[in-house]
Amino acid sequence: LSAGVCCCCAALRPRYKRLVDNIFPEDPKDGLVKADMEKLTFYAVSAPEKLDRIGAYLAERLTRDVVRHRYGYVLIAMEALDQLLMACHSQSIKPFVESFLHMVAKLLESGEPKLQVLGTNSFVKFANIEEDTPSYHRRYDFFVSRFSAMCHYCGSDPEIQNEIRIAGIRGIQGVVRKAVNDELRATIWEPQHMDKIVPSLLFNMQKMEDVDRVGPPSSPTGGVKEENPSVLAENCFRELLGRATYGNMNNAVRPVFAHLDHHRLWDPNEFAVYCFKIIMYSIQAQYSHHVIQEILGHLDVRKRDSPRVRAGIIQVLLEAVAIAAKGSIGPTVLEVFNTLLKHLRISVDFELGDRRSSAESATLSTSSKESDERIVQNAIIQTIGFFGSNLPDYQRSEIMMFIMSKVPVLGTTSQSLDPSHLGDLGTRRIQIMLLRSLLMVTSGYKATTISNALPPPFLDPLLSPSLMEDSELRQLVLEILHNLIDRHDNRAKLRGIRIIPDVSDLKIKRDKISRQDVSFMKKHGQQLYRHIYLGCKEEDNVQKNFELLFTSLALTTIELANEEVVIDLIRLAIALQDIAIINEDNLPMFNRCGIMALVAAYLNFLSQMIAVPAFCQHVSKVIETRSVEAAYFLPETIFKDKCNLPKSLEKDEKDLFFLTNKIAESLGGSGYNVDRLSVPYVPQVTDEDRLSRRKSIVDTVSLQVDILSGNNTEDKVDNTEEITFEALKKAIDNNGLEEQEKEKRRLVIEKFQKAPFEEIAAQCETKANLLHDRLAQILELTIRPPPSPSGTMTITAGHAHYHSVPVYEMKFPDLCVY
């Protein structure tokens, strides 16, 4: 009757229409007629095949009421639809749902905010209903587009704007829930949908006042804040990411980059960091490497952008890695480091390019750009270090080897980071950056054995920069060694170079030297001694260099020293003292005094560690004498800002020096084998010397024929006699020859184990030919005098030098050549 038809016509109408008409009162203010609604619900449940017709008729009425602006009847129709949806779950509900979605779409298309909110609320209720059977034809493209548009609504009334945005976010949340629970869940993860959903949520999240409120997905949010679009958008974003699977994770993350690029949110990057913290906390842990890969890929895309933009992306990567390192990193470990090292080289290239342009144009903008590149480099190093320090030990060892393989060495062309176009300055910058990265990776690394921390493929290239003429590079190498050697955290107790009155006060932690560590020192101890020895001879050494060298000696004593190593370390200390006294390298006086102070500080530490009273007494006596007569030989004095340096060092003042014979006498009484103390320490020449570009490495390691049986600082022997074959045999100590022969045999065995067969065969053939030619020449071997007889003969690796004694013609008839 309300439709204006007679009773007869109304009686002839289908029953479902009569039931639908009865739920509408004459005055819409009275609301839904509950009694008639119960009848309609009972009818729909009893005859589910009529549901599609009920839905179509309700949609027809609602469309007509929307056009006529009869919003009261619209509210009643939607309430009826909601109740029917909640009550009916049969297979016949599918056509009814289509009618329902059509009515929701009509409401969302209307320009009335109340109707849009009404349609959204109905859709959210529908999204929470679990349907018995999947729908293979239903799509939500319209709803994704419409709800996304509502999220960006900007109106003059703040309350209405807030209401519509909240409705849009709730609608997106409903679409995600419904699509994910559906069998055709993959459709919602398609890029065309994610490109609308994710930016809509991020747009509202930008309004978050407290961007630091970031935590795991389980972070509680108050009920009052649910009405805040930013809080609701964040919760929806977390839920979306939490439902992402292996195949669709990337589609959900890539729109985040597009949004941050479009709104220029990388500099400053607080919101970007905030977003990726949410992402890393929300996704499943095993998918973390997907996000890291996407960040790395975006960094490659933006590699030509401003330094601050790249630094912002790298900072985001650092935050992501910090969270991912606690879970599963996946197979991207080397990819992360490779990409970061590549961008480190790019940044150095940009910095040097800006420096060259700055030199030409002298503009202020280039200098600021150069400092920005330093920000990028520091961010990369920080990320590398943090990532590496959170990896398990087996992976960290691989990363250490990987980074070390990227360090460019002057004179070689096999490095991945080719610095040839950058010149020496660019090479040095890359070396420093990579070593700083390696320093952070090795921080906190605790290897069970030193051979695991310093395997030969890693030790050799690591020690190469310690011979370079750059004090900062040498400092970094020593600090890396400290990280790897110090397994009991003693380094902080040894910080600074000083005469320690009582070493027991430091409470040094140490364990008994393991068999593996003893074997390591037999094989590679000479490498460590050699680099400490040569590192002390550098002219550009500053106080920090001497401090790090002292720490290196002390840590070696604590972690790796048995009786044999102790003797080697004493020989090394005496050799360092001889460097300062004899001064063949013409070192400045500060360096000579610094070396003397280093030897004093170390022997004081060593004597107390091995606790031999006579040795401690000798060391203490020398230190007391120095404090009175030559305080500049002690670290507390020489490393002061204002220290009066002596004009010369007198070699005859034996009371100021540590003497080999006194040390041998004191240690021999305590059971030490001191025979080797009579053999002065001499480092060996290797290929690293050539690569290090030092001035005259070969000359520094020559073996002098006029070698003394005791300390070099004692009285010299008058070398005026004729040099004969027997004299040479007596001059060269048998123990020294044995050590050299052992080392030579070890190198030969190692070469035959590792070198390719073709290389060994070719070398053997070459040596056989040379030996054949040499045998023919040896038959008439004669050493003739030099043009001017003025020198003792010094035998070096394949060379002869002449100094102060005439050398006469000698023949060796008894010499046999094998």
Secondary structure, 3 states (H helix, E strand, C coil): CCCCCCHHHHHHCCHHHHHHHHCCCCCHHHCCCHHHHHHHHHHHHHCHHHHHHHHHHHHHHHHHHHHCCCHHHHHHHHHHHHHHHHHCCCCCHHHHHHHHHHHHHHHHHCCCHHHHHHHHHHHHHHHCCCCCCCCCCCCCHHHHHHHHHHHCCCCCCHHHHHHHHHHHHHHHHHHHHHHHHCCCHHHHHCHHHHHHHHHHHHHHHCCCCCCCCCCCCCCCCCCHHHHCHHHHHHHHHHHHHHCCCCCCHHHHHHHHHHHHHHCCCCCCCHHHHHHHHHHHHHCCHHHHHHHHHHHHHHHHHCCCCCHHHHHHHHHHHHHHHHHHCCCCCHHHHHHHHHHHHHHHHHHHHHHHHHHHHHHHHCCHHHHHHHHHHHHHHHHHHHHHHHHHHCCCHHHHHHHHHHHHHHCCCCCCCCCCCCCHHHHHHHHHHHHHHHHHHHHHHHCCCCCCCHHHHCCHHHHHHHHHHHHCCCHHHHHHHHHHHHHHHCCCCCHHHHCCCCCCCCHHHHCCCCCCCCHHHHHHHHHHHHHHHHHHHHHHCCCCCCHHHHHHHHHHHHHHHHHHCCHHHHHHHHHHHHHHHHHHHHCCCCCCHHHHHHHHHHHHHHHHHHHHHHCCHHHHHHHHHHHHHHHHHCHHHCHHHHCCCCCCCCCCCCCCCHHHCCCHHHHHHHHHCCCCCCHHHHCCCCCCCCHHHHHHCCCCHHHHCCEECCCCCCCCCCCCCCCCCCCCHHHHHHHCCHHHHHHHHHHHHHHHHHHHHHCCHHHHHHHHHHHHHHHHHHHHHHCCCCECCCCCCCCCEEEECCEEEECCCCCCCECCCCCCCC
